Amino acid sequence: TLCPQELRSRCFWRGVLAEAEATLILVGVVLGASAAPEPLAPALAGGLVTGALSCTLGAPQANPALTLALLCTRKLGALRGAAGLLAQCSGAVLAAVAAHLALPDATGLVTRVRVPVPRAHTGASTGVLMLVLSRQVGAGGTAGGALAWETFATFQLALAAFANTDRAAPQAGLALGSAVAAGALAAGPFSGGSMNPARSLGPAVVTGIWDDHWVSWGHPRVRPPETSG
């Protein structure tokens, strides 16, 4: 239900700001880690920063998939959810713009994606951004397979998030960070292992490459089982 009175609450706006800040940090860290030659770097960086954000910013979702899951299960108000989604996407785009301006020429790293990139899309300043989820389907794979892997990886992340809602912050941070790292490692070769539509949206907006981008938004909004105690 909509509750316009929420707009007058400082707590409401602190939560929205936390979503924007957390998503900006998450996407920025993953983009920066993707400049490293080690393929494990983005997965580990994403897991570590997710755990840290969970312990420091009041456990923000920083992920439209998790926010939509909370909305579907009525654990989050419609107004708060809509504002959170807008904040998350804005933070992701800002992080991608900053990476576009700050990262050095890394066109050669595109080969690590195992995705054929047309020459028209290999601009010197967009190599790293194309490396991170501008394309959603790995070489030799299909959009359907990528969608299946994204759905699986996002489900296990949402399950961890719901299961740790009422637990202590350090424990929740460890669980969420591990779920992000595990999902990225498992789904990475097939879909990029985003598990986060905002994380995919930022680089796509900056690079203008939307090939198979729907995969990151198209998976069903998972409804993890309710947990008691």
Secondary structure, 3 states (H helix, E strand, C coil): CCCHHHHHCHHHHHHHHHHHHHHHHHHHHHHHHCCCCCCCHHHHHHHHHHHHHHHHCCCCCCCHHHHHHHHHCCCCCHHHHHHHHHHHHHHHHHHHHHHHHHCCCCHHHHHHHCCCCCHHHCCHHHHHHHHCCCCCCCCCCCHHHHHHHHHHHHHHHHHHHHHCCCCCHHHHHHHHHHHHHHHHHHHHHHHCCCCCHHHHHHHHHHHCCCCCCHHHHHCCCCCCCCCCC
